Amino acid sequence: MSWDFTTEPEFQAKLDWVNAFVREEVEPLDLVWPGDNYKPLDDAHRRIVDPLKQRVREQGLWACHLGPELGGPGYGQLKLAMLNEILGRSIWGPVIFGTQAPDTGNAEILAHFGTEAQKKTYLQPLLDGEIFSCFSMTEPQGGADPATFETEAVRDGDGWVLNGWKFFSSNARWAEFLIVMAWTNRDAGLHGGMSMFLVPTSTPGVVIERNVGLIGESEEEGAHALIHYDNVRVPLDAVLGGEGKAFHVAQTRLGGGRVHHAMRTVGNCQRALDMLCERALSRTTKGSRLADKQLVQSYIAESYSELTQFRLFVLYTAWQIDHYQDYSKVKKDIAAIKVLTPKVLHSILYRSMQVHGALGTSNELPLARMWARDLPSMSIADGPSEVHAVTVAREVLKGYEPAPGMWPTDHLPSNLEAARTKLGV
Ligand SMILES: Cc1cc2nc3c(=O)[nH]c(=O)nc-3n(C[C@H](O)[C@H](O)[C@H](O)COP(=O)(O)OP(=O)(O)OC[C@H]3O[C@@H](n4cnc5c(N)ncnc54)[C@H](O)[C@@H]3O)c2cc1C
């Protein structure tokens, strides 16, 4: 019997180091440069950021999502989840540790499917944290249903020519390259007719029409590009993983990414709960502390319980991925935590803001950013919650059969008769 909820002491020591390092050294960057984390480094940023990355490397914690063959420690999803719980508190945390989305997933794609030349030009600098990348799949007319996509690549001599529009391509404005999904053979249907292309952002015909901002951001701050691929010519080897293999390629990046998002959200929820508790102990009204009011105690108890349930579910999902080494076997739970992520964040964040009163509605607390920017995105990015809920239901139903007769198998009157016969009473 092995069923253990403890963290091995050596790794706990690493987590303790990360916790202190993020709070003391990385969170100050969030305050002075909140929107710069994906921008290529200028000298002023590099002077501060490079030594921090170096300290992470010295701890053997750089790019922990990668196996040793790619320069990472190969920790697996469970340890990665615990690390992401801490990094999730901070805007700059993932960049300083070399684990920021979408670069983690794009690096995995290049590692699996890139040519040696592509790896040298793009993968190595990406792993070194010197460049950024973009995953360009969603289109203006549809994201959740790839059947609505229109971007097309046509073979032309010694290359391919791409035409179409993509929407919400995060970080394209700072990306060195884009990974673009396009039809290559509509007759082959979705799972054989779409291919994934490596497109350098500087290729003629890649036109960023505008950078869409999230709620509260101006267009100057926006990072989610509307891109026109206008007769973009790429060589034959720009097809990653072979013609018609877009979904196979996409799968290599999504499973782990969802666990990381969920665990970063656990970190944010914990921060919101910490703030709630501190406020409840600090504020007095009508003769007693907020912490002494039963309704506020109920907020604390519910938040703690919801967060603990969610955290254990995410860790269990990460453990299953390590155990089975096969994302498809953990599909149901990966989808379930994706659905839960915005719900848990919403309920804990809401209570924390409420207990902070007017201050909670202001832009003077980190809660504001989580509420306006993170929360709505959580149930949309990487696919809407509804779509993941369908996956959960479909997977759950695989374990069931229709009732054999007119009544449910747990119908008491029918079963009473059978029980009497069995017991002879
Ligand atoms: C912050 C952020 C970053 C993103 N980054 C990227 C990126 O880097 N690259 C990229 O390609 N895309 C990115 N996206 C886009 C994201 O993947 C899509 O927004 C998502 O797949 C949904 O597509 P859509 O917005 O077109 O909504 P639609 O597909 O139009 O869906 C709209 C709504 O319809 C409902 N719905 C849809 N399908 C179903 C269904 N089957 N059953 C029931 N209801 C349904 C849901 O309520 C859904 O929210 C990002 C999105 C966000 C918010």
The ligand as a Gaussian input file, in Angstrom:
#p B3LYP/6-31G(d) Opt

LIG

0 1
 C       -6.061000      35.125000     -22.231000
 C       -6.258000      34.268000     -23.450000
 C       -5.141000      33.843000     -24.131000
 C       -5.295000      33.085000     -25.299000
 N       -4.172000      32.700000     -25.981000
 C       -4.305000      32.019000     -27.148000
 C       -3.139000      31.700000     -27.912000
 O       -2.007000      32.004000     -27.532000
 N       -3.315000      31.072000     -29.110000
 C       -4.533000      30.725000     -29.574000
 O       -4.621000      30.141000     -30.634000
 N       -5.662000      31.025000     -28.863000
 C       -5.568000      31.670000     -27.674000
 N       -6.694000      32.013000     -26.959000
 C       -8.001000      31.735000     -27.539000
 C       -8.755000      30.598000     -26.872000
 O       -8.143000      29.370000     -27.116000
 C      -10.191000      30.663000     -27.438000
 O      -10.743000      31.893000     -27.010000
 C      -11.051000      29.507000     -26.995000
 O      -10.664000      28.313000     -27.617000
 C      -12.540000      29.792000     -27.306000
 O      -12.704000      30.206000     -28.628000
 P      -13.589000      31.517000     -28.939000
 O      -13.082000      32.629000     -28.144000
 O      -13.643000      31.673000     -30.413000
 O      -15.029000      31.176000     -28.399000
 P      -16.136000      30.282000     -29.126000
 O      -15.524000      29.052000     -29.696000
 O      -16.912000      31.147000     -30.047000
 O      -17.040000      29.916000     -27.880000
 C      -17.768000      30.965000     -27.225000
 C      -18.600000      30.382000     -26.112000
 O      -19.543000      29.465000     -26.659000
 C      -19.788000      28.407000     -25.741000
 N      -19.409000      27.138000     -26.360000
 C      -18.447000      26.922000     -27.280000
 N      -18.394000      25.612000     -27.599000
 C      -19.355000      24.993000     -26.875000
 C      -19.801000      23.637000     -26.757000
 N      -19.241000      22.641000     -27.467000
 N      -20.811000      23.375000     -25.897000
 C      -21.384000      24.377000     -25.151000
 N      -21.004000      25.669000     -25.238000
 C      -19.999000      25.968000     -26.083000
 C      -18.925000      28.713000     -24.519000
 O      -19.679000      29.457000     -23.585000
 C      -17.829000      29.561000     -25.098000
 O      -17.165000      30.357000     -24.130000
 C       -6.590000      32.739000     -25.767000
 C       -7.712000      33.178000     -25.059000
 C       -7.550000      33.929000     -23.912000
 C       -8.768000      34.411000     -23.182000

